[in-house]
Amino acid sequence: MPHPYLLSIINEKDQKMINFVNNSPDFIEVIFMIDGREVKEGEMPNNTTRGYGYPPKLEKQVRKMKDGTPIKLPTHRGKVQAMIFQGIGSYKDKDLDKPTFIRHKLVDRFSFRRTSNKPIAVLEVKY
């Protein structure tokens, strides 16, 4: 059985980026951190920090911060962490009639509510 979540660093067009796979049947929220700072805004994470939503069975690269600037992994050696939170998620009603393989690509079209501020898993990979 595959791991429910996979975190890796991939190279695409000579740029390193974070790759995450949600192999689980659940909607999740993931806060990615590079050397202790979350990647959306570059701040230290706290209980109000929100991450990236991942519907079931989705693999997606994290390329940009909230303001649209590309995420750059520093040239020094460090680590990337993924804090995974469970919650309640669903696709938007208007997308329910689409086939599942298309719905999985509609990554910005679902709702999610975190049920706990305690992560269910924390993954780490060195870069």
Backbone as CSV, one residue per row, in Angstrom:
resi,resn,N_x,N_y,N_z,CA_x,CA_y,CA_z,C_x,C_y,C_z
1,MET,0.851,-1.187,0.000,0.000,0.000,0.000,0.898,1.252,0.000
2,PRO,0.616,2.228,-0.871,1.450,3.434,-0.925,1.253,4.281,0.338
3,HIS,2.268,5.094,0.635,2.145,6.022,1.760,1.024,7.005,1.463
4,PRO,0.277,7.410,2.481,-0.824,8.338,2.201,-0.350,9.711,1.732
5,TYR,0.873,10.126,2.155,1.396,11.440,1.776,2.866,11.301,1.400
6,LEU,3.272,12.005,0.352,4.667,11.984,-0.082,5.148,13.412,-0.312
7,LEU,6.322,13.712,0.218,6.951,15.018,0.064,8.296,14.808,-0.608
8,SER,8.578,15.599,-1.644,9.870,15.488,-2.322,10.254,16.835,-2.914
9,ILE,11.509,16.934,-3.299,12.017,18.099,-4.013,12.317,17.630,-5.427
10,ILE,11.785,18.332,-6.407,12.012,17.952,-7.799,12.699,19.106,-8.530
11,ASN,13.336,18.786,-9.636,13.943,19.794,-10.507,13.086,19.923,-11.754
12,GLU,12.713,21.144,-12.064,11.956,21.403,-13.283,12.539,22.664,-13.911
13,LYS,13.058,22.528,-15.110,13.674,23.653,-15.821,14.766,24.303,-14.967
14,ASP,15.630,23.485,-14.405,16.753,23.928,-13.579,16.317,24.703,-12.333
15,GLN,15.099,24.484,-11.877,14.633,25.108,-10.651,14.106,24.024,-9.723
16,LYS,14.551,24.051,-8.470,14.049,23.110,-7.476,12.710,23.598,-6.958
17,MET,11.790,22.668,-6.793,10.486,23.019,-6.230,9.965,21.890,-5.364
18,ILE,9.027,22.235,-4.517,8.410,21.274,-3.610,7.325,20.520,-4.365
19,ASN,7.309,19.195,-4.207,6.273,18.356,-4.796,5.592,17.598,-3.658
20,PHE,4.268,17.593,-3.655,3.523,16.891,-2.616,2.438,16.041,-3.258
21,VAL,2.266,14.837,-2.695,1.247,13.905,-3.182,0.330,13.524,-2.028
22,ASN,-0.969,13.701,-2.229,-1.976,13.228,-1.282,-2.574,11.950,-1.856
23,ASN,-2.066,10.807,-1.410,-2.585,9.513,-1.876,-3.785,9.052,-1.064
24,SER,-4.192,9.839,-0.083,-5.285,9.431,0.795,-6.637,9.722,0.145
25,PRO,-7.696,9.167,0.704,-9.042,9.471,0.194,-9.642,10.728,0.811
26,ASP,-8.833,11.485,1.569,-9.337,12.620,2.335,-8.834,13.957,1.799
27,PHE,-9.626,15.003,2.028,-9.181,16.374,1.803,-8.257,16.731,2.963
28,ILE,-7.163,17.420,2.669,-6.218,17.816,3.711,-5.740,19.243,3.455
29,GLU,-5.134,19.827,4.471,-4.462,21.122,4.344,-3.003,20.891,4.704
30,VAL,-2.088,21.488,3.942,-0.664,21.292,4.171,0.031,22.651,4.293
31,ILE,0.756,22.812,5.387,1.605,23.991,5.548,3.025,23.545,5.247
32,PHE,3.612,24.131,4.217,4.994,23.822,3.840,5.916,24.841,4.490
33,MET,7.044,24.357,4.988,8.026,25.241,5.611,9.406,24.957,5.040
34,ILE,10.142,26.021,4.789,11.543,25.919,4.372,12.365,26.488,5.515
35,ASP,13.182,25.639,6.109,14.037,26.035,7.228,13.239,26.745,8.327
36,GLY,12.036,26.232,8.639,11.232,26.739,9.747,10.257,27.850,9.419
37,ARG,10.317,28.415,8.213,9.388,29.479,7.812,8.402,28.934,6.791
38,GLU,7.128,29.266,6.994,6.127,28.774,6.047,6.304,29.487,4.709
39,VAL,5.947,28.789,3.631,6.278,29.299,2.300,5.258,30.274,1.709
40,LYS,4.038,30.310,2.176,3.042,31.213,1.588,3.387,32.682,1.815
41,GLU,3.817,33.001,3.047,4.105,34.390,3.376,5.502,34.593,3.950
42,GLY,6.242,33.508,4.173,7.603,33.607,4.677,7.701,33.890,6.166
43,GLU,6.619,33.661,6.903,6.578,33.934,8.342,6.762,32.649,9.151
44,MET,6.956,32.818,10.449,6.977,31.674,11.352,5.534,31.205,11.520
45,PRO,5.255,29.909,11.421,3.867,29.430,11.507,3.307,29.517,12.932
46,ASN,1.992,29.720,13.006,1.273,29.696,14.284,-0.103,29.091,14.039
47,ASN,-0.994,29.122,15.021,-2.310,28.479,14.876,-3.221,29.157,13.853
48,THR,-2.909,30.381,13.444,-3.742,31.052,12.446,-3.191,30.874,11.024
49,THR,-2.016,30.262,10.894,-1.403,30.060,9.582,-2.227,29.056,8.788
50,ARG,-2.525,29.407,7.557,-3.257,28.503,6.668,-2.329,28.069,5.550
51,GLY,-2.550,26.848,5.074,-1.678,26.287,4.058,-2.373,26.091,2.732
52,TYR,-1.937,25.068,2.032,-2.458,24.720,0.710,-3.437,23.564,0.857
53,GLY,-4.567,23.645,0.166,-5.547,22.572,0.184,-5.205,21.506,-0.851
54,TYR,-5.365,20.253,-0.460,-5.145,19.123,-1.356,-6.351,18.200,-1.297
55,PRO,-7.095,18.095,-2.400,-8.173,17.115,-2.432,-7.598,15.702,-2.513
56,PRO,-8.433,14.687,-2.372,-7.951,13.306,-2.434,-7.246,13.005,-3.755
57,LYS,-6.198,12.202,-3.675,-5.496,11.647,-4.840,-4.885,12.717,-5.746
58,LEU,-4.345,13.776,-5.163,-3.770,14.855,-5.965,-2.270,14.947,-5.749
59,GLU,-1.530,15.145,-6.838,-0.113,15.481,-6.786,0.027,16.875,-7.366
60,LYS,0.699,17.765,-6.614,0.813,19.151,-7.067,2.122,19.735,-6.570
61,GLN,2.740,20.558,-7.419,3.962,21.262,-7.050,3.593,22.594,-6.408
62,VAL,4.432,23.018,-5.478,4.271,24.315,-4.845,5.301,25.227,-5.490
63,ARG,4.825,26.205,-6.236,5.705,27.051,-7.037,5.767,28.502,-6.571
64,LYS,4.681,29.005,-5.980,4.611,30.440,-5.690,4.143,30.712,-4.267
65,MET,4.579,31.870,-3.785,4.096,32.371,-2.510,2.729,33.022,-2.737
66,LYS,2.092,33.436,-1.664,0.770,34.051,-1.750,0.761,35.284,-2.643
67,ASP,1.867,36.052,-2.639,1.925,37.278,-3.442,2.318,37.022,-4.899
68,GLY,2.509,35.754,-5.270,2.814,35.413,-6.657,4.287,35.251,-6.970
69,THR,5.173,35.606,-6.042,6.606,35.442,-6.303,6.977,33.960,-6.215
70,PRO,7.881,33.512,-7.065,8.277,32.106,-7.047,8.961,31.728,-5.737
71,ILE,8.707,30.511,-5.288,9.392,29.986,-4.114,10.782,29.558,-4.539
72,LYS,11.775,30.037,-3.827,13.156,29.666,-4.126,13.743,28.958,-2.925
73,LEU,14.283,27.776,-3.167,14.990,27.084,-2.100,16.373,27.700,-1.988
74,PRO,16.802,28.067,-0.778,18.132,28.667,-0.618,19.221,27.735,-1.143
75,THR,20.372,28.312,-1.466,21.462,27.502,-2.012,22.153,26.671,-0.936
76,HIS,22.049,27.088,0.323,22.644,26.275,1.388,21.781,25.036,1.649
77,ARG,22.350,24.048,2.258,21.593,22.842,2.595,20.611,23.163,3.710
78,GLY,19.426,22.610,3.607,18.407,22.841,4.616,17.342,21.773,4.534
79,LYS,16.165,22.078,5.092,15.086,21.095,5.064,13.755,21.752,4.747
80,VAL,12.920,20.957,4.112,11.542,21.340,3.821,10.659,20.429,4.659
81,GLN,9.677,21.017,5.318,8.734,20.246,6.107,7.330,20.473,5.581
82,ALA,6.488,19.465,5.766,5.073,19.554,5.422,4.267,19.147,6.650
83,MET,3.511,20.091,7.189,2.619,19.804,8.312,1.239,19.548,7.723
84,ILE,0.695,18.359,7.974,-0.551,17.931,7.348,-1.678,17.963,8.377
85,PHE,-2.774,18.642,8.008,-3.915,18.795,8.895,-5.145,18.146,8.283
86,GLN,-5.949,17.513,9.128,-7.192,16.934,8.635,-8.322,17.919,8.832
87,GLY,-9.410,17.640,8.156,-10.563,18.511,8.251,-11.689,17.990,7.394
88,ILE,-12.615,18.874,7.116,-13.775,18.516,6.311,-13.680,19.287,5.003
89,GLY,-13.687,18.576,3.906,-13.588,19.215,2.603,-14.607,18.653,1.637
90,SER,-14.910,19.435,0.626,-15.811,18.966,-0.424,-15.607,19.808,-1.671
91,TYR,-15.917,19.202,-2.807,-15.886,19.946,-4.057,-17.077,20.874,-4.115
92,LYS,-16.975,21.944,-4.885,-18.093,22.865,-5.064,-19.207,22.125,-5.808
93,ASP,-20.439,22.443,-5.476,-21.592,21.751,-6.055,-21.568,21.737,-7.580
94,LYS,-21.129,22.829,-8.191,-21.168,22.911,-9.651,-20.174,21.963,-10.312
95,ASP,-19.201,21.431,-9.560,-18.197,20.533,-10.131,-18.490,19.062,-9.869
96,LEU,-19.553,18.755,-9.144,-19.843,17.369,-8.806,-20.238,16.520,-10.009
97,ASP,-20.737,17.144,-11.056,-21.143,16.370,-12.225,-19.969,16.050,-13.149
98,LYS,-18.785,16.552,-12.854,-17.600,16.281,-13.677,-16.989,14.933,-13.285
99,PRO,-16.363,14.231,-14.230,-15.711,12.966,-13.890,-14.615,13.179,-12.847
100,THR,-14.371,12.170,-12.032,-13.419,12.272,-10.924,-12.048,12.724,-11.383
101,PHE,-11.536,12.181,-12.498,-10.189,12.545,-12.930,-10.091,14.027,-13.304
102,ILE,-11.184,14.646,-13.696,-11.177,16.084,-13.983,-11.334,16.874,-12.682
103,ARG,-12.193,16.396,-11.789,-12.402,17.086,-10.508,-11.094,17.225,-9.742
104,HIS,-10.234,16.198,-9.778,-8.967,16.239,-9.058,-8.074,17.371,-9.560
105,LYS,-8.261,17.806,-10.787,-7.447,18.892,-11.333,-7.990,20.265,-10.957
106,LEU,-9.186,20.317,-10.414,-9.810,21.578,-10.024,-9.396,21.921,-8.592
107,VAL,-8.104,22.052,-8.396,-7.562,22.158,-7.042,-7.964,23.432,-6.313
108,ASP,-8.411,24.444,-6.992,-8.820,25.682,-6.329,-10.330,25.756,-6.157
109,ARG,-11.014,24.676,-6.471,-12.465,24.713,-6.458,-13.043,23.732,-5.443
110,PHE,-12.591,23.839,-4.228,-13.196,23.048,-3.181,-13.134,23.831,-1.881
111,SER,-13.969,23.430,-0.942,-13.963,24.099,0.358,-13.332,23.158,1.378
112,PHE,-12.705,23.748,2.394,-12.039,22.953,3.422,-12.104,23.710,4.737
113,ARG,-12.385,22.967,5.802,-12.379,23.529,7.147,-11.561,22.607,8.035
114,ARG,-10.495,23.148,8.579,-9.613,22.384,9.461,-10.364,22.042,10.747
115,THR,-10.246,20.790,11.208,-10.937,20.374,12.427,-10.033,20.408,13.653
116,SER,-8.736,20.592,13.460,-7.805,20.662,14.577,-6.561,21.430,14.147
117,ASN,-5.960,22.141,15.078,-4.709,22.842,14.784,-3.500,21.975,15.084
118,LYS,-3.740,20.714,15.384,-2.648,19.773,15.614,-2.468,18.931,14.353
119,PRO,-1.275,18.951,13.760,-1.086,18.180,12.520,-1.201,16.679,12.762
120,ILE,-1.733,15.976,11.751,-1.831,14.518,11.844,-0.532,13.855,11.395
121,ALA,0.296,14.599,10.672,1.597,14.092,10.229,2.496,15.270,9.896
122,VAL,3.793,15.057,10.071,4.797,16.043,9.667,5.855,15.296,8.877
123,LEU,6.024,15.679,7.613,7.026,15.064,6.757,8.205,16.020,6.603
124,GLU,9.382,15.458,6.351,10.577,16.287,6.201,11.476,15.698,5.132
125,VAL,12.049,16.580,4.318,13.004,16.165,3.299,14.103,17.217,3.244
126,LYS,15.329,16.757,3.056,16.461,17.686,2.959,16.653,18.077,1.488
127,TYR,17.117,19.298,1.287,17.401,19.754,-0.078,18.844,20.154,-0.181
